């Protein structure tokens, strides 16, 4: 069982488990040299030299005065002389406090029996006397249960108790003849001799082995070996579930390594059997401090509040037992600032008429100026216009032909640092409706005609004033023309607008003027002519 780790409700770790005096006691193995006696060993090694009879009982010695040279004695670690050594706080983030409620800072020590508690945004990395590193995650509480340097044997005793929450552990290897690290939870004890694993404690204990092998024992029954890549759950009654294989790491190949939006999004490949996913973001490869963390029922991970910079993403799938699977890591860069201005006009997919477009946007306080690109397509490979130093929040562009255009904008700081491009927006530019031909005033009516496109319908209006406040005639037409019955003598204005086949209603044409003369008319209603002109009545 060399190299196994131990998770148990009743067992602590032994220096060499097959030789342990009792299943619940850690021991130091001592090879008896010539001239050694139990009394001499007690005076040399034990905190209380008078406790040497316990060594005799632990080793079932019938005659403690006669011990063969080379015999291996199992000396309970609790009997050895030791010095308390403070655990070191390597890093903190957010709300991290000690047992008295005082805020902890990097570089401080945590005494034996001291506690470290993290709030909802808190994290702490702690190094124990044996070099074991504990990465305590949010909403957790951990007690440094044991932190001792064994004075005479060059060994250490270290242990912790996770009362609630989550901790990721990189346990220092224990050399031969030395005890390993152990961590308790409300449901059990994890004893290790150097490995990497995760522990979560609530109503149950979840253990996930990333390296090495763990022996898991409950309140009764034989220990169950759990190898790397497997995990198990200990329920509130101390029953150990059969080990299950941890879920594979989600696929992260092909995910964007350059993020250019304040809200960072990742969509790793889904994992069969996953009921949820955990995503973490850190700057350091050890993930000592997780800067952002999300748990999602789908592989859609979103992180907010990150500053621009370089990061590492870590994502893993969670199975129906609550066991978290293998890690997948991805390095990425966030460059989302200064943020692109919010576009206002033209609206997305708007339709305009003519050859001039007015662009407008909201101002960004972080921008000294803006850059605008106009292109015929969304790839912007060959922009039609690239205006790099736009001041203010509007820009007019003239001389554009009819067609569909795409445009985007970016903010630029005073030092020339350009932020990411904003969203691509498109608009359509259509020609102005053609001006109708001058109306032909006949004897019986007025003829109007104009150009139209297939599928267009028209709204036609006549008024006695240029503002069309007093309309004398209006109608809807399916063809580009009509004959208006001859109105009373006077001056009139006419305008029209076209509705395209897709329902878009264009602008009115410029009003045009026509006049109906006040002439002398015959019985047929035609103007009476005198020579080459009509015979008009006096005004």
Secondary structure, 3 states (H helix, E strand, C coil): CCCEEEEECCCCCCCCHHHCCCCCCCEEEEECCCCCCHHHHHHHHECCHHHHHHHHHHCCCCCCCCCCCCCEEEEEHHHECEEECCEEEEEEECCEEECCCCECCCCCEECCCCEEEECCCCEEEEECCCCCEEEECCCEEEEEEEEEEECCCCEEEEEEEEEEEEEEEECCCCCCCCCCCEEEECCCEEECCCCEEEEEECCCEEEEECCCEEEEECCCCCCEEEECCEEEEECCCCCECCCEECCCCCCCCCCCCEECCCCEEECCCCCCCCCEEEEEEECCCCCCCEEEEEEECCCCEEECCCCCEEEEEEEEEECCCCCECCCEEEEEEECCCCCCCCEEECCCCEEEECCCEEEEECCCCCCCEEEEEEECCCCCCCCCEEEEEECCCEEEECCCCCEEEEEEEEEECCCCCECCCCCCEEEEEECCCCCCCCCEECCCEEEEECCCCCCCEEEEEEECCCCCCCEEEEEEECCCEEEEECCCCEEEEEEEEEECCCCCECCCCCCEEEEECCECECCCCCECEECCEECECCC
